[in-house]
Amino acid sequence: MRALTWTAMSPPSMVVSQTATSTVNFRRISLRRDRVCVKATASSGTAVSGGGVVEAVELVEIGERSKKWKWKGEYSVNYFVKDSPEEVTPASQTVLLVHGFGASIPHWRRNINALSKNHTVYAIDLLGFGASDKPPGFSYTMESWAELINNFLEEVVQKPTILIGNSVGSLACVIAASESQRDLVKGLVLLNCAGGMNNKAVFDDWRIKLLMPLLLLIDFLLKQRGIASALFNRVKDRENLKNILTNVYGNKDNVDDTLVEIIAGPANSEGALDAFVSILTGPPGPNPIKLIPEITKPVLVLWGDQDGLTPLDGPVGKYFTSLPDQLPNFNLYVLQGVGHCPQDDRPDLVHERLLPWLAQLSST
């Protein structure tokens, strides 16, 4: 997740229907070169209402099976891996899950089992989050996270991998793919991709430009430790956190005590406050609009239409929804009634699009 605020919107036009594991209706908003951009929602009478029935990995299992990797011989980075129980086939892929702001590996708990039935799944806690180190004085940047991802592929995974990211995790994956020198990035899956590490990512949007003096003032205040500490303590209060998450998610049923603990737990660890301040006050990082044309690998984009952080009518959302008509390697699906974190908000709708895309990737 991340803290980029714009305003929300709604697109679309004709209606078609599709039947899979569950009945899903799709609103098509564009079609070109067999790359369909649709708006998807569970139909009212199906078993997927309220977020669908998916088998989530228990937090205990994630904790027990997690491993540590020393990045640059200095920083401890937490990661998780789950292999497919089935025999590896040509359709089997290796994927790396990269969370967003404030999240960690367990934010993928509703996706790991579905993915690992046929694929090898890695998930990582970015430096500054989850059970990874939060080193004092570290200057967090999008570029450092992208470097971490590429180094992890080189030293740990050691095979071509599909990067799957949410929010700032998506942007880190885009940067990693644009900078990868060893052809270890096989494809990208971007879930509500962020426009930058923080609110200073400006894409010629008058709303953000108008707020820029206020954002700079907030930067200044956050660098006053007493103010930053008071704000951080208020944000990570479980009741406040649940209210924030309720606004971020379209499917309110999935905003439960487990989710709150996933976010709140690591926020109480040493170094979390410094990471919070560094991320919110640091540089926004490379502009994804400039990086995307450099990506030639297959890309799947999934976007919740109820995202108030990076909405479809904001500059980032508008740019990504235009891509299927411009770039032959892009597929885009807009998920109706879904917020900023589709993989946890409505995992059933994400799996409807993600699993077939992964299966066909080996034949392309």
N, C-alpha and C positions, 0 to 999 in steps of 0.2 A: 504494500500500500504506500501512498505518498500524499504529501500535502500540497497539491497544486489545485487551486480553486478557480473554476470558470463558472459558466452557467450551463444548465442541462437543456436537452432537446428531444426531438422525436423525428424520425424519418418516415416513410414509405408508400408502397402501392400494391400491386396485385398479389393475390393469395394462392398458394399451392399447398399441397399436403404431402407428407411422407410418413411411412410407417416403418419403425425400426423396433428396438427393444420396447420402446414406449411410443405412443402416438404423439407426433409432434407436428404442429402447423408451421408453415414457413411463409413469410411475406418477402417476396422478391423485390429488391430495390435496384439491382442492376445485373445484367448478364452479358458476358463478352468472352469469347474464346474459351468457352466451357468453364470459366472461373466465376462461379455464382456468388453474388453477395446477397445474403438473405437475412431476414429477421426471423429468429426462431423463438418459439414459446411452447411450453407444454400445454396441450389441450385440457380443457377444464375437467373432463371425466377420467383422466388417466391416473396411473399409479405414481406419476412423477410430481404431482402437486406438492408444494412445500419443500422442493429441493431434490426430489427423487430419492430412490432407494439405492444407496451405494455403500459398499463395504469399506469402512475407514480403517486405517492402521491405528492401533492403540498407541497412545503417547509413550507408554511403557516400552513397547517394542522399539519405537524410534530411538528412545534413550539408550536401551540396551544394545542395539545394533549399530549405533553411531560410532564413527571412527575419527581419529585426529590426523591431520596432515600439517606438516610444518611448511608454511609458505615463506620463501626466502630464508629458510633456516632460522626464522625468528618468531613468526606469528602462528599460533595454533588455530587451525581452521577446522571446524566441525563438519563432517559429512556423513551421509547415509547411502547405502547401496542395497538394492534388492534385485536379485537375478530372477529371470523367468523360470518357473518350474518345468516348463515345456522344453522340448528339444529346440535348439536354435535353428531357425529357418531363414531362407533368404529375405523374408518379410520382417524379421526381427531387427529392431533398432536399438541403439544405445542413446538414452536421453539424459539430460542434466536439467534438473528443476532449480530455478533461481527465483527466490521470493522477492517481495517488495519491501517498502519502507516499514520498519517496525515489526516485520514478520520474521519467520524462520522456517526450518524444514517442516515442522508439524502443520504449517498452513497448507501443505500438499497431502495431508493425511487421507483426504477423500479421493485422491487420484492415484496414489502409489500402487494400490492393489490392482486397479483396472489396467494400469500401464504395464505392470510387471507380469501380467498373465502371458504376454508375448514378447516383452522387451526387457532389457536391462535398464534399471532405473537408478540414477544417481541424484542426490539432492544435497545442496550445500547451504551452510549458513555463511552469508557474506561477512567479512570482517566488520565488527561493530554491532552485530546482531546475533540473536540466538545464543548458542553455546560456543561460538567463536570468540577469539580474543577481542577486547575493546581497549587497545593500547593507549595509555595516556599520551596526549600531545600529537596523536596521529591526525593528519589532515586527510579527511575522507573526500574522495573525488570519484566521479563516474569512471574516469580513466583507470584509477587504481583497482576498482572492482572488476573492470573488464580485463585488466592484466591478471588479476587473481584467477578469473575464469579460464583464460587461455593457459596459464601455468598449470592449473588443475587438470585440464585436458591433456597437457603434455606429460605431466609427471604421474598422475594417478589413473586417469581413464585410458589414455594411450590408444585411442581408436576414434574414427570419425563419429561424431556425436551430434544429435539434434538438441539445440538449446531451447528450453521452454521457460519463459520468464513472465512475471507479472509486474506491471507498473515500472518502478525504477529497475527491477530485475530484468524486464524486457529491454529497457534502454541499455543496460549493461551488456546484455546479449548482443544487441545490434552493434555496439562499439567493439565487442570482442570479435564478432564475425568480420567486421571491417578491418581489424588489425591482425587477424590470425595469419601466421606465416607458414603454418605446416599443414594446411588443408584439413584440419581436424574438426571444423564446423561443417556438418553435412546439411543442416537446414535450421530454420528458426520457427518457433511458435511464439507469437507475441499476444499476451492477454492484457488489453487496456494499457498499451505502452505509454509510459510517461514521456513528457516533453523535456524534462530535465530533473536534476537531483532535488530541486527546490523551486520556490515561487519566482525566482529571478529568471526563469527560462521564458523569454519573451519572443513570441512569434507574430510580431506586427499585430497584436491584439490590443485594441484601445482600452479594454477593461484592465488589463495588467499594467499597461503604461500609465493609466490614471492612478493605479494603486502603488506604483513604484516608490514614491516618497515614503508611504506608509511601510512598505516592505523593508526599505532601508532603515527606517526607524526601529522596526522589529528586530532586524539584524543587530543593531546597536544595543538594544535592550537585552537581547539573548546573550550578548557577550559580557553582561554584568552577571556574575555567577549567582548572586543572591536571587535576582529576578528569574534567571534561567531555571534555577533549582525549584523555585516556587511554582513556575509554570509546568515544569516537567512532572512534579509531584501531583499537580492537579490533573494533568492529562492521563497519567498512569493509574489514577484512582479507579478501581474496578467499576464503580457505578458510572463515572464519567466516561470511561473507556467503552462500556457497553452502549451508552448513548451515542458515542461517536461512531461505533461500528454499525449500529442500527441505521444510521444515516448513510453509511457507505454501502451497505448491502441492500439488494432488492428483495431477497428472500430472508425476511426477518427471523424465520424459524431456525436458521443456521447460526444466528448470533446467540450462542449459548455460553454456559460457564466455561466449557472447554476452550472455546475460541478466545474468550477474555483472558484465560490463564496463559494461552499460547503467546499473547501479546504482552501481558503484564509481567509474567515471570521473568523473562530476560531483561526487562526494563529495570528490574531491581538489582541487577548485577553490577559489580564494580566497573566503572568506565562507561556505563550506559548514558549518563548525563552528558559527558564530554562528546560522545558519538552523536547524540541528539543535537547538540549545539553546533558541532562542526558540520553536520549534514545540512542543517537548515540555514546556516550562515555562509557556507562555502560556495564556490562557483557552481553554476547549474550544469556545466559539462557540455560536451559536443551536442550540436543540434541534430536530432534524428532526421530531420528533413534533408539535411545535407549528406547524411551517411547512407540513407536507404538506397539511393540510386547506385551505390557501389556494391550492393549485395546482389550477387547472382545466384545464390543458392535458393532452393524452394522456401517460401515463407507462407505460413498460415497465420492470419490475424483474426482473433476473436475479440469482440468488443461488447460489453454490456451497455445497453442503451439507457440505463438508469444511473450511469456514472456521473456524479456531480463534480468529481475531481478532474477527470479528463473527458469531458462530455463530447458527444459527437458533433455538436455545433461549435466547439472550440477549434482553434487553429490546428491542434494536433489531430483531433478526431476527424476534422474535414480532410486533412491531408491523407490520413490512412484510408479513409473510405473512398478516396479518389484513385488509389493505387491499382486496383484490379483492371481498370481501364487504361492504365499507363504501362504497367510492367507485367510481362507474361509469367513471371515466377511467383506472383502474389495471388493468394486466395483470401477473401475476407468474409466473415459471417458476423452479423450483428445479432446479439442474443437479447430477446425481449424480456423485460422485467428483471434484468440482471444488473448489478452494480459494478464497482471498481475491481472486485476480486472474483471473476467468474469461476475459477477453479474450485473455490470453496463455497461460493454463493449458490451456484447451480452446476455442480459437477456433472450431472446427467446430461445437460445440454452441451457442456464442453466435450464430454466423451463422445457424444453423437457425431461431432465434427472432427475431433482430434484423432480418434482411433482409426477410422477409415483412411484419413490422410496419411498417417504413419504406415499403414499397411500397404498403400499403393506407392509409397515413396521409393521403394526398392526397384520398382518396375519402370521408373521414369529416368 
